[in-house]
Amino acid sequence: MSAILSVDDLNDFISPGVACIKPIETLPEQPPPPQPSSEALEFEVILDGQQQQPTTTTNGDGATAPAKISLTDCLACSGCVTTAEAVLVSLQSHSEVLSVVDGAPQLRVTPRAEGSGFDVSGLQDPAAKLLVASVSPQTRASLAAACGGGVTEQQAGWMIEQLLMGPDGLRKGGKHGNGFTWVLDTNAAREACLVLGADEVLGGGGCQGANKPAAPVLTSSCPGWVCYAEKTHPYVLPHLSRVKSPQALTGTLVKTVLSRVLGIATDRIWHLAVMPCFDKKLEASRAELTDAVWAGDGDPGKGVRDVDCVITSKEVLMLAASRGMDFFDLPRSAPGQPPFPDPVIHRFLFPSQRPRQPRSAGTSGGNLHYILHDAQSRHPGSQIQITRGRNADVIESAVVSPTGEVVFKAARYYGFRNIQNLVRKLKPAKAPRMPGGKLFGSARRPAGKSAGLDYAYVEVMACPGGCTNGGGQIKVDDRVIIDRKAFGEKPGPDEQRAWLAEVDEAYFSGEELDLTHDASDGDSKHLIAGISPSHIRDTLAHWADVAGIELDRLAYTSFREVVSDVGKHVSDTERVVQLASKIGGGW
């Protein structure tokens, strides 16, 4: 962590409050000069929407060139904390989507007669790709609230589908009339992640042995939280759940199934994710989330990413505007989608009904909610007790047996201010440096013990209020909302609360779940928090069979400490190696 950015400076939304300290990497033609001062290493971070000229550097011939900061730089540097909220990235934008859509005629998938398979046309053009998108429910909720007029999350989802694959969307006016072949709901992968995560915490599956996370298990689906842990608190990493996020799991599913069933290379499949968070762009660029990892046949830094591009909710509006259309004028009806090539996976991705979760599940996917209900189902007669913590973003939960015994304890921590308290309590004890020295702070605890954390599981999210309040969501002070809602030029805290309430209301605008089947009755169709674990496990097993890869490699990931190289002298050889690895794994 940079000396010029301390933990005490942190707010709930982290963005670089100072100049970025990651220098531009260039290969010197002559021996490097003496190490410059820390001020010389600083480069201006260009914020989204700013019009000022970027900082420039001098290249080899004396000319000046814009200083650019890539996602690889962000992942390799610990100078910032979450890094993505305020960094203007050159790729993974709505412009990149248009570039790919209009780059070449797309691959087209056509079912053969009598269900005998699928034909793929356009393979003779090496630039042609098969376009697939996945959309988060939080994005649909944000756009539904922006539409107003009682538009539901489902209707907003149909509008996104019309934009990406409908005749009046991107296809209209495009160079080749291209559009996305499928637009998926990440709720399917979310349900799989919930079942895998519960097995990881409660037993019955999941990562085992050396890969099994230590208690308390912490949610790892929030990339802002993961970046923070990797860069500033590596002692937390053994506690992170190894289950991939819904975005990452969807990407792996799409690339493996389509490449196997259709017989095409993974780099011919282009997967776009529409998410509520800018940090999801960083997650997509991780070397751990490539085909080289799950296929096990190459260097992770040179693999094909499972998620090729991520855009946020507000970038959906920009994508529509770039085609000269108003997103809010798109039809609020489903355009219809072709069948997914595998029928079992099709039923998983496109179920006949997927009702929304109850409000008690929260707006971040319901990780804690599902695990609590799973733990309750394993202890007949038990009850779930929920206690509010120090603020609305902290809750403590317990599963209590009929005799009053606490059989399972968990919590929820949202927002970086609360996360700071969590990681402090997880800090391991340290022995005094001097013989006979007095123990203080965390060192007063027995080795391996944490202070006041007897949870088995903690749901951790970087954004206060959860994922519906993500950094990439449409905000109350965005011009589109000011114009449509007549909040005034400077919406205040009251308008902000009212707006977030509208987004949450849209998120829960679907049918409530029926939880009457939450019982361990031995029925293979029994539900836990509205989800059938047996159906999910059968589908995952089928996926592994289709891919020909063990589920452990498909559904789980890993994390690593990120050590800053800022201020360190690096030899020319080391610099070449670093650049080579970054070119392979990043941009």
PyMOL commands that set and color helices and strands:
alter all, ss='L'
color gray80, all
select helices_A, chain A and resi 7-9+38-41+71-76+94-101+113-115+137-147+153-165+187-202+209-211+223-232+234-239+246-262+266-268+279-284+291-295+300-302+313-322+327-329+343-349+359-361+367-377+416-426+441-444+467-469+479-485+493-507+533-547+551-555+572-585
alter helices_A, ss='H'
color red, helices_A
select strands_A, chain A and resi 56-58+64-66+108-111+118-121+130-135+182-185+217-218+269-275+309-312+383-388+394-400+406-414+457-461
alter strands_A, ss='S'
color yellow, strands_A
deselect
rebuild
show_as cartoon
